[in-house]
Amino acid sequence: MQALPNLILVGPMGAGKSTIGRLLAAELSRDFFDSDHEIQARCGADIPWIFDVEGEAGFRDRETQMIHDLTGREGVVIATGGGAVLREENRRLLRDSGTVIYLYTTVEQQLKRTAKDRNRPLLQRGDREQVLREMFALRDPLYRATADLVVRTDRRGPRGVVGEIVRRVQRLVDPLQCKA
């Protein structure tokens, strides 16, 4: 069987990209990188601070550079930030660098999963539900256009999602394998 490509997770905040990415990497004995965490480590500052000082455009510049750096690696699992797909350059880098998996979740699930999180600058303004609905309307088509696979994460445990991803990616790599 062929080796699995880089696995790149995209999707909205609260979809489970970091949690699922860590578990997926462990399942496949791969290194895991979360682009937002890598940006914070490189800058020595958290994302809200970067947004405050540099604005969203400054953060997106850092994000594009990080995606460029991470997609240059081989045999890794990468979780991207929810807005990574906003730039065509990022979408191209992601598509060209591995299998892109859109972790789909509803706005209702996002609201539940991000309710107590104060580390998300885009949710600190106005009505959280309205902000999430607007982001979903803009980003969902971009996630779908970038992704090789769409995997729903609503009301599912992360281990079940990881199992589905592994099975579906293996079928992409080797379509003739037995369907277990």
Secondary structure, DSSP 8 states (H G I E B T S, - for coil): ------EEEE--TTS-HHHHHHHHHHHHT-EEEEHHHHHHHHHTS-HHHHHHHHHHHHHHHHHHHHHHHHHTSSSEEEE--TTGGGSHHHHHHHHHTSEEEEEE--HHHHHHHHTT----GGGSSS-HHHHHHHHHHHHHHHHHHH-SEEEE-TT--HHHHHHHHHHHHHHHH-TTS---
